[in-house]
Amino acid sequence: MGRPLIAAGLGTLLLVACGAAPAAPRNDSSRIACADVAAPHHAYVVVQHMSGAWIERCVGFGAALIDGPTIMDRSGIQYEARWVAGSRVVCQVDLEPRADRACEASSQAYWALFVESKNRWSKADAGFSQVGLRDRETLGLRYVPAGGLPPLPPPLPHRL
């Protein structure tokens, strides 16, 4: 009985030592939480932290479009946005960055904004308040370091 356990441990150690890549943090829930599931339209929110961990939510709505602040308010995901130079800027989501650093001018990191439609992400071409999502589209927020390569979008959401 002890030998199979030792062999399994050695196999795991060998995989780690040989540089097996760890699995990316992922939201493996098979069911997505949805506010107002009976509504005729549904849009999604995917938030990816700098650590790689991510959360997602679904929001039902009746009008043809739902805007960024409304979907965030109805999703139940904590966020903070402030008015900067005539548009609303997202500066904290799901408590990242820490509350004492939220919304301060920083060149360290920021929330990149994306919109997904038909399984294709694109960088949002409007500000947070001007984003309009249609049925089955997604608002994506990813916390990324400033500078360097353009940010990658968050994972695609699970669908109802």
C-alpha positions as CSV (number, residue, x, y, z in Angstrom):
1,M,0.0,0.0,0.0
2,G,2.9,2.4,0.7
3,R,4.6,1.8,-2.6
4,P,1.8,3.1,-4.8
5,L,1.6,6.2,-2.6
6,I,5.3,6.8,-2.9
7,A,5.2,6.3,-6.7
8,A,2.4,8.8,-7.0
9,G,4.3,11.3,-5.0
10,L,7.5,10.8,-7.0
11,G,5.5,11.2,-10.2
12,T,4.1,14.5,-9.0
13,L,7.5,15.6,-7.9
14,L,8.9,14.7,-11.4
15,L,6.2,16.7,-13.2
16,V,7.0,19.7,-11.0
17,A,10.7,19.4,-11.4
18,C,10.4,19.0,-15.2
19,G,8.6,22.3,-15.5
20,A,5.0,21.2,-16.0
21,A,3.1,24.4,-16.3
22,P,0.5,24.9,-13.6
23,A,-3.1,25.2,-14.7
24,A,-4.3,28.7,-15.2
25,P,-6.7,29.9,-12.5
26,R,-10.2,29.4,-13.8
27,N,-13.8,29.7,-12.8
28,D,-14.9,26.1,-13.2
29,S,-18.5,26.6,-12.1
30,S,-20.8,24.9,-14.6
31,R,-23.6,27.3,-13.7
32,I,-23.4,31.1,-13.9
33,A,-25.2,33.2,-11.4
34,C,-27.9,35.3,-13.2
35,A,-29.8,38.3,-12.0
36,D,-33.3,38.4,-13.5
37,V,-33.0,35.2,-15.4
38,A,-36.6,35.4,-16.7
39,A,-35.8,38.6,-18.6
40,P,-36.0,38.4,-22.4
41,H,-32.3,39.4,-22.9
42,H,-29.1,38.4,-21.0
43,A,-25.7,40.1,-21.0
44,Y,-22.6,38.9,-19.1
45,V,-19.7,40.4,-17.0
46,V,-16.3,38.8,-16.8
47,V,-13.8,40.3,-14.4
48,Q,-10.2,39.0,-14.4
49,H,-7.8,40.0,-11.7
50,M,-4.1,40.5,-12.2
51,S,-3.5,37.2,-10.4
52,G,-5.5,35.4,-13.2
53,A,-8.4,34.5,-11.0
54,W,-11.7,35.5,-12.6
55,I,-15.4,35.8,-11.9
56,E,-18.5,36.1,-14.1
57,R,-22.1,37.1,-13.8
58,C,-25.2,37.2,-16.0
59,V,-27.7,40.0,-15.9
60,G,-31.2,39.8,-17.5
61,F,-32.7,43.0,-19.0
62,G,-35.7,44.0,-21.0
63,A,-34.5,46.9,-23.2
64,A,-32.5,46.4,-26.4
65,L,-29.3,47.6,-24.7
66,I,-27.8,47.7,-21.2
67,D,-25.0,50.1,-20.4
68,G,-21.8,49.5,-18.4
69,P,-22.8,51.1,-15.1
70,T,-26.2,49.4,-15.1
71,I,-24.9,45.9,-15.8
72,M,-22.2,46.3,-13.1
73,D,-24.8,47.6,-10.6
74,R,-27.1,44.7,-11.3
75,S,-24.4,42.1,-11.4
76,G,-23.6,42.4,-7.7
77,I,-19.9,42.7,-8.4
78,Q,-18.3,45.4,-6.3
79,Y,-16.8,48.3,-8.3
80,E,-15.9,51.9,-8.0
81,A,-15.9,54.4,-10.9
82,R,-15.2,58.1,-10.9
83,W,-15.7,60.9,-13.3
84,V,-12.5,61.9,-15.0
85,A,-12.4,64.5,-17.8
86,G,-16.0,64.0,-18.7
87,S,-16.2,60.2,-18.6
88,R,-16.6,57.6,-16.0
89,V,-13.4,55.5,-15.3
90,V,-13.5,52.2,-13.5
91,C,-10.8,52.2,-10.8
92,Q,-11.7,49.3,-8.5
93,V,-13.5,46.0,-9.2
94,D,-14.0,43.1,-6.8
95,L,-11.8,45.0,-4.3
96,E,-8.8,45.3,-6.7
97,P,-6.8,47.4,-6.1
98,R,-7.0,47.7,-2.4
99,A,-9.5,50.4,-1.2
100,D,-6.8,52.7,0.0
101,R,-5.4,52.8,-3.6
102,A,-8.6,52.8,-5.6
103,C,-9.1,55.7,-8.0
104,E,-5.8,57.3,-7.2
105,A,-3.8,58.4,-10.2
106,S,-1.4,55.6,-10.8
107,S,0.7,54.5,-13.7
108,Q,1.1,51.0,-12.1
109,A,-2.1,49.2,-13.3
110,Y,-5.6,49.8,-14.7
111,W,-8.8,48.1,-15.6
112,A,-8.8,47.4,-19.4
113,L,-12.3,47.3,-20.8
114,F,-13.5,44.9,-23.5
115,V,-16.7,43.9,-25.2
116,E,-17.5,40.4,-26.5
117,S,-20.0,39.7,-29.2
118,K,-20.4,36.3,-31.0
119,N,-17.4,34.8,-29.1
120,R,-15.0,37.6,-30.2
121,W,-13.5,40.1,-27.8
122,S,-12.6,43.6,-28.9
123,K,-11.2,46.6,-26.9
124,A,-14.1,48.8,-25.9
125,D,-14.3,51.7,-28.3
126,A,-16.4,53.7,-25.9
127,G,-15.9,54.6,-22.2
128,F,-17.5,52.6,-19.4
129,S,-20.7,54.8,-19.3
130,Q,-21.1,54.7,-23.1
131,V,-20.7,50.9,-23.5
132,G,-24.0,49.3,-24.8
133,L,-24.4,45.6,-24.6
134,R,-27.0,43.6,-26.6
135,D,-28.5,40.2,-25.8
136,R,-25.7,37.6,-25.2
137,E,-22.8,40.1,-25.3
138,T,-20.3,40.5,-22.5
139,L,-18.5,43.4,-20.7
140,G,-15.0,42.3,-19.9
141,L,-12.7,43.9,-17.3
142,R,-9.1,42.8,-16.8
143,Y,-6.7,44.3,-14.3
144,V,-3.4,44.8,-16.1
145,P,0.0,46.5,-15.5
146,A,0.4,49.8,-17.3
147,G,2.8,49.9,-20.3
148,G,4.1,47.0,-22.3
149,L,2.1,44.9,-24.7
150,P,-1.6,45.6,-25.3
151,P,-3.7,43.8,-22.7
152,L,-5.3,40.5,-23.5
153,P,-9.1,40.1,-22.9
154,P,-10.5,38.0,-20.1
155,P,-11.9,34.5,-20.6
156,L,-15.1,34.0,-22.5
157,P,-18.2,33.6,-20.2
158,H,-20.2,30.5,-19.7
159,R,-23.7,30.9,-21.3
160,L,-27.1,30.1,-19.9
